[in-house]
Amino acid sequence: MVAKKTRVGGQAVIEGVMIRSKHRISWAVKNPDGETIIERLPFVSLLKRHRFLAVPIVRGAIGVYESLKIGYAALARSAQIASGERCEIGKQVENSNRGAFLASLAIALVICLGLFMYLPMLISQVFFKDSALAFNGAAGTIRIALFLAYLASISLWKDIRRVFEYHGAEHKAIFAFEDGKELTLENMRSYSTLHPRCGTSFLLLVAMICIVLF
């Protein structure tokens, strides 16, 4: 009988990597002295605490919310460690600055909807308002082009490029972990920096599928 693999997810953070399983969250971040600080936290999803929420659509929305909240908390904590700020971890995930998180989320949604949703539609409407097929095809193509241009432009920023490098390291770590190997440099070196469950790749795939469906 083949043992079932433990699936994990994660993200790159400032000078490190965050990994999340169904029950725990951990991150490894370098401080200014070059020391790798590893911290672990228990995690219980709202879906486990409130079973009535585990229904289609609702559970998906909660999953996205939890991923964003954990990601924000991990970034905030990694910034503290990477800058050498001394503070206790406490309940960083549960008690991260909710106001700042919600404000950041609102701003991100406005920018994403405006730049990647409505702007392509406005441009397409000018040139292809008489053909639904051409309109949706053009809007989808512009949306993908804007997304790729966005990734290319922010990668020119040194700090963001550094995070992208840790993004690749995160994928290598997940590959090695899910293969049951110890997370050493030598064990992870042979794995690809591209992972089939990468969220960024998923966004691009969704955009391409939407062109066909629309």
C-alpha positions, 0 to 999 in steps of 0.5 A, a space after each residue: 500500500 502506497 502511503 498518502 503524501 502530505 500536501 503542503 502549500 506556502 509562499 515566499 516572504 521577506 528573506 525566507 519561506 513560509 510553509 503551511 499544512 492543514 494543521 501547522 504554519 511555519 516560516 524560516 527567515 534570515 536575520 541581519 546576522 545571517 542566522 535562519 530563524 524558524 518559527 512554528 504555529 498551530 493552525 485550525 481553519 474556520 472550516 474545522 471550527 464551524 462545520 456549517 461553513 464547509 459548503 460550496 462557494 462559502 468554503 472557497 471564499 473562507 479558504 481565500 480569506 485565510 490564505 490572504 490573512 496568513 500570508 499577510 501575517 507571515 510577511 509582517 513577521 518576516 519583515 520584523 525578523 529580516 530587519 533585526 527587530 526583536 519581538 515575541 511571536 505571540 499570536 502573530 497569525 491570529 492577532 495581526 493588525 486587522 485594520 492594516 490587513 483589511 485596508 491592504 486587501 481593499 486597495 489590492 482588490 480595487 487595483 486588481 479589478 480596475 487594472 486586470 478586469 475593467 481596463 481590458 474591457 474598456 479598451 476592447 469596447 472601443 475597438 470590438 464593440 460590435 462582436 462579442 467574440 472579438 470583444 472577449 478574445 481581445 479583453 482576455 488577451 489584454 488581461 494576460 498581457 497586462 499580468 505578464 507585464 506587471 510581473 516583468 516590471 516588478 521583477 526589476 525592483 531588487 527587493 521584489 526580485 529577491 522575493 521571487 528567488 525565495 518563491 523558487 526556493 519555496 517550490 523546491 522545498 515543497 517538492 522535497 518535503 512531499 517526496 519525504 526527503 530531509 530539507 537540505 540544500 543538496 536534496 532540494 537542489 535537483 528539483 524544479 523551481 516550477 511547481 504545478 500548484 503554484 498560485 501565480 501559474 494558476 492565475 495565468 491558467 484561469 485567465 487563459 481558460 476564461 478567454 475560451 469560456 467567455 
